[in-house]
């Protein structure tokens, strides 16, 4: 097993959370109005005119003009036509540093030729899908199992959202219990039940528009980094049918935007064993980004079920899966000849485990391992974060920069650090209003980064890849400085 990890020094979660607490008590700092207007006029209107025109047309037939939530950007989404290594290129020919990384899976960088050539070879021989078994289904599952000691079996699915849904069904069948407890603020896809407590800890159903409240009868949340709160929920459930599973993101909700203590995961595992709940690890982001054995290898825990996302398909479609111990994964093979005599968890997917996705995933994981890409990306993340901290200090800004290896955060307004205290119901509208206002300014800052040639996730999160060099990061930091020197308290 490869024991090299992206995280060289785990951040002090208590210290960072204190800094984030301080950040949301301060006035909003954002891009000066004249600087933002200059970016809109001189960059977006003049240098991105083709993107602007296409998005205007697209809005007539696509809701909002784009098909993916990550593509919504102020003042309008850009149209990207090429991805290569550390760079993205738009329809107008502008080049950008890619810190979105398709939402995290491209640890190698975008579109590596070592993977692309194998995909083209397979397309020429087999095509994208037959609906029948292909050898790469086995090769990919074996590669994952060889690196994740808790993944004795692996089932490929179409997305991380599907994998989370499958995990819940398996947990309920295996434990014969109904209640699911998730970490407040965590993102486990967009299914009905897991839209509970999404993005803002304590928010319950308030962010789940379009979902009837009765759907959440057996879904609960606990506050991140709070083992006492989790145990209270587990104790309460023990009196009303028990808990089927506890589901968490291992570095904290929203890819560690609110970081958790290093020993937190072991604490959750201990409580799961104590109360007979399955321990579900959502490694959509951390799997193969933190290391070949994922966050569970780094933290030394043994989850019962593991959620995988886009990386297991190398960023290609068909991008997710569920792995785990045989005693639980058997619920996915029930009903077939010679299968276990248990009830079967209902899951499926026409394009799941298609040959193209499995081949792309297999060669991606092989290449990450061969090149030590996770550790390299982590060191780049360290360099980027160190530089951002220096810029924050130089311009005397209240911003917070930290990283968990190649998962980097630059918090300028702390939008997702709010939480709702349900003992004080009056806090609900206040928190939702504050997060809405700060989200708007986060978009403005993100637009400024984009105009400087830096693509981020919502202006606050940056994923590094092994395609970056020290020289590139030095250039990136110079571009960040162009923005940060034009930051001031928001005008009222």
N, C-alpha and C positions, 0 to 999 in steps of 0.2 A: 504493500500500500504506500502511495506517495504521501509523505508527511510534510511537504513544503506548502506553506500557506501565504496568502496575500497580506495578512495582518501582521506587521512587524511589532507594533505596540498597540495593544487594545486601549481605546480611549477611556478616560475616567468619566463614566456616565454621570455620576453625581455632580461633578464639576461642570460638565457641559450642560446638563439640565438646569443647573443654577444660572448659567450664562443665558440660556434660552428663556428662563423665567424673567430674568432682568430685561431681556430684549423686548418682551411683549408689554412691559410696564412703561417703556419709553415712547416718545413721539415717533411717528413713522418717518423713517429716512428713505428717500427715493430719488430717482433721477430728476435733476432740476428741469422745470417745465421748458425752458429754452433749449436745453440739451436734448430732451425727448423730442421736441418739435423739429430740431435739426436732423435727428436720426430719421424721423418720419419723412421729411422733405428731401433730404440729400441722399439718403440710402434707400429707403423703401420705395418711395415714389419714382426716383430716377434710376436706381440700379436694379430694382426688382419688378419692373413694369410688366414683364411677361407673366410672372407668378400672379401679380395682382389681377391681370386680365383673366387668367384661367380660373382663379378662385371665384371671381365674380360670375363667370359662366357656370362653374360647378355648383354654386349655391342654388341654381335653378332646379337641379335634379338630385343633389346630395344635401341632406340636412346639415346646415352649418358650412357646407362646402367641402368637408373632408370626411374620410371614413374612419379615422382613428383619433381617439381622444388626445393622444400626445401631439397631434399635428395642429391643434388649436393654438395659435400664437397671435399676439398683438403686434402691429395693427391689423395684419391679415396673415393667414398661413402662407408659407413659401412652398413652392413645388420643387421637390428634389428629384434629380434624374440620375445621379451617379453616386456610388459609395465605394470607397477604396481605402483600405488601411485606416488611418486616423482622420481621413477627410470625407466630407460630403460636398456635392456640387449641385447648385440649383439650376432651374430652367434658364436663367439669365447668364449662366456661366460663372457665378460667384462661388468661391471656395470657402469652406468652413471647417473648423476643428470639431470633430464629432465627440461630444461628451454625453449624448443621449444613448448611443450604443443600442438602438432599437429597444430601449427600456431596460438594458442590462445584459443581454445574453452574449454579445459579441466580444468575448474576452480576447480573442485573437486580433480584433479589429474587423472592419467590414470587408466582406466578400474575399476572403483569402483564397489565392489561386490553388493552394494545396487541397482545399475542400471543393472549390468550384470545378476543378478538372475531374474529380471523381464523380460529381453530380452529373456533369455533361456526359461522361462515359456511361453512366447508368441510364441516362435518358436515351442515348443512342441504342442501348441494348434492350431496355425493358420498358421504358416509358414511366410516367409518374405513378401509376396505380393499376393493379390487376384485381384487387379485392381478395387475393389469395396470399398465402405465406411466402415471404421472401427471406433469403439468408441474412440480410442486414437487420431484420427484426431480432434475430438471435444475437448477432454480433453486437448490436447496440445494447441490448439488455444485459449481455454478459459483461460488457465494458463497464456499465454502471454498477452492476453487482460486484465486480472485482474491486471497485474503489470505495463503495459504500457498504460497510460490513453489515449494516442493518437491512440493506435491500437484498433480501434473499430471492425475491421475485420482482419483476417490473412489468407494468402494463402501459403501453403507449396510448396516449389520447390526443385530442385535437388542440388542447390549450391548458394552461394552468387553472383556469376557471373550472373546466371539466374535471380536472384531477382533484380539485378541492371538493367538488360535489360528490365524486366517487368515494373519496376518503370518508366523508360523513356517512354515506350509505354503508360502507364496510364497517365502520366503527359501531354503528347502531345494530347491525346484524351480529357482530362479534360479541358485543357486550350485553345485548338485549336491553339496552337503555336508550333513552331518547334525547336527553339534554346535551347540547354542545356549548362549550364555553370558549370564546375567542378573545384574543387580546384586543382591548379597545383601541381604535384608530388603525388597526391593521387592515391591509387589503388582501383579501383572498378571492379575488375575482368578483364578478358582478351577479352571481346567482342570487335569488330572492333571499334565502336564509342568511347568507353571509354578507348581505348589504347592511346588516345590523352593526352599529357602532363603527361605521366606516370613516376613516380619516380623522375624526375628532373623538377622542376617548370620552365615553359617557354620553355620546349623542344618540345612542339606541337607534330608533327608527327614523329620526328626524332628517337624515340624508338619503333615505330609501324611498324616494317618491315613486309612486306607481305600484308599490308593494303593499298588499293588505296587512294590517298589523297582526292579524291572527297567525300569519306565517311565522312570526318570531316567538311563538309560544314556547318553543323548546330551544331557543338561542339566547345566550347571555354574553356579556362582556365583563372583563375585569381590567383594571387600570394597569398600564404597562409598568413593569419594574416593581410591582406591588404584590408580593407573594401572600401577604396577609389577606388582601382583597380576594385573591384567587381562592385561598383556602375557605374563606367565608362562603363563597359561592358553592364550592364543592361540598361543604358541610350542609348548606341549605338544600342542595340537590339530593344529598343522601337520605333526606327525609321525604323526598317526593320522586322516587324512582331512580336516583343516581345520575351519574354523568357518563355519557358514552365516550367523549373525547375532549381534550383541550388542544386548541389549535393556535400556534404562534408563528410569528416571523422571528427568527433566531437573533437578529441584531437589533430588534425593536420595530415598532410599526412603521409602515411606509419606508422600508429598506433602512431602518435605523435612524429615521429623522428624529425620533425621540429614542436615544440610545438606552440600552438596558445594561445592567451590571454584568461583568464577565461570568459570575457564578449564578446568574439568574436562571439560565436554561437548566442547570442541574437541579435548582430548587423546584422548577416546574415539573421536571421528571420525577423527583421524589414525591411530590404531591399527587401526581398521576398514579404512581404505584400505590400510595397510601389509600386512595379512594377508588381504585379499580377503573380508572379512565384511561383510554388510549392516549398516547402522547403523539400528536401530529406536528411535524416540522414542515413548514412551508419554505422550501429551498428554491423557489422560482428564481430569485435573484442571487442567493448565496451559493447555490449548487454549482460547483466547478469555477465559480468566481472567487470564493474564499480559498478554495483549494480543491484538489481532485477528490477528497473525501468530504467536501462541503463544510458548512458551518458545524455540523454534528461531529465531524472529525476534529475540528479546531476546539470546540467546547468540551469534547469528550463525553457526549451523551448518546443514548441509544433509543431514538424514537421508534415507535411501533410502525408508523406510516410516514412516508416522505413524499411531499409534493414537488414535482419538477416542472419547469417551464421551457421557454424557447430554446435554451442552450442545448437541450437533448435532441433538437432537430437542427442544430447549427444555425439557428435564425431562420430556417426555412419553414414553410407552412406545415401544420401537423405537429404543433409545438408544445407538448406537455406530456405528463405521465405520472403514474402513481407507483411507488415502490414500497416494499415493506417485508415484514417477517412472514414466513409461509403460513403460519397459523391464522393470519388475517387475510393474506392475499388469496387464500383458497376460496374466499367468497366471490371471487371474480371468475373462477373456473368451474363453479358448481353447475350441474346440469349437463355437462358433456360426458361422453362415454368414458368410464373409468374415473370420473371426477369425484370429489368429496361429497358425502351425503349431507349437505347443508343447503340452506336457502341461498339463492343466487342474488347478488347485488346487480341491479339493472343498470348497465352502462353500455355505451357503444360509440360508434363514429365511423362513417363510411370511409373517410380519408385518414383516420388514425393509423399510425404505423405504416403509411405508404412507403414504398421502397426509396423514393427520393428523400423523404425526411429522415428515414433511418440511416441511410448511407451518409447523408450530410452530418447527422448527429454523431455517428460513429467516427468519421474522419476528423470532425471538429474536436472531439474528446481526445483522440489519439494525438492530435497536433498540440492541444493545450498541454498534455502530459509531456510530449517530446521536447517542447520548447520552454517548459516551465513558465507558461504564459501567465498563470494566476499570480505567481510571486512577482514577476516583472511588472505586471499591471499594478500590483499593490505598491511597489516601490515608486512608481510614477505617481500614484495617488498620494503618497507621503510627500513627494517633492511639490506637487501642486498645492496641497493643503498648507505646507510650510510657507510657501510663497504668498498664498492668500492671507494667512495670518499676519505676515509682515506688512502687506498692503493695508489691512484693516487698522493695524497699529499706526502706520505712517499717516493715514488720513483721519485718525481719531474717530473711527466709526464704531457703533455699538454692535456690529455684525458678529456672527459666530461661524467659524470654520472648523470642521473636524472631519475625520474619515475613519471608516472601518476598512482598511486596505484600499482597494480600488473603488469603493463606494464612498464618494466624497460629498460633503454638504457645505453649502455657503448660504446660511440663513440671514436674510436681510430684514425680514419682518416677522418671522416666527409664525407664519400662518397656521401651520399644523402642530404648533406646540400648545394650543389652547385645549382645554378640556371642560366638560360640563359637570358641575356638581349638582347631582339630583336632589341633594338636601336643600338646595336653594333654587327652586323652580324659576325664580326671576332671572337666573343667570343664563337660561337657554337663549332667549332672543338677543341678549347682550353679547354672548359668545358668537352666535351665528352672524350677527351684524359686524362684529370686529373681524372675524375671519374673512368675510366677504370684502370688506374694505381693504384688508391687507393683501388678499389675493389679487386685487386689481393692481396694487403697486408692485407686487411680485411680478406680474405680467409686464409691467413697464420696464422693470429692471431686466427681465429676460429678453425683452425686445432690444434693449441697448446692447446686451451681450451678443445677440444675433447679428446686429448691425456691425459689430466689431469682429464678426467671423467666428463666434463661439456658439455652438448649439448645446443647450442644456435641457434638463428635464424641469420644466416649470420655473426656470430661473433660480432654482435652489438646490438641485441635485446634479452631480456630475459623475458619470462612470468612466474610468480610465481603461485603456486596453494595452496589450503588449505591443501594439503598433506605434505607440508614442516613444519619442526620444527625449532626452533631457533638453536638447536645443528647442524642440517643439514647445515644451512646457515653459521655457523662458520666454518664447514669443507669445504664448497664451497669456502669461502673467502680465506682459506689457499691454496686451489688449484689455485685460481686466482693469488695469490701472487707468486706462482711458475712460472707463465707465466710473470707477470708484472716485476719481478726482472730481466728478460732476454730480456727486451725491450731496443732498442737503435735507434738512427737516422739511417735510411736506408742508406746503403753503395751505393755510386754512381759508 
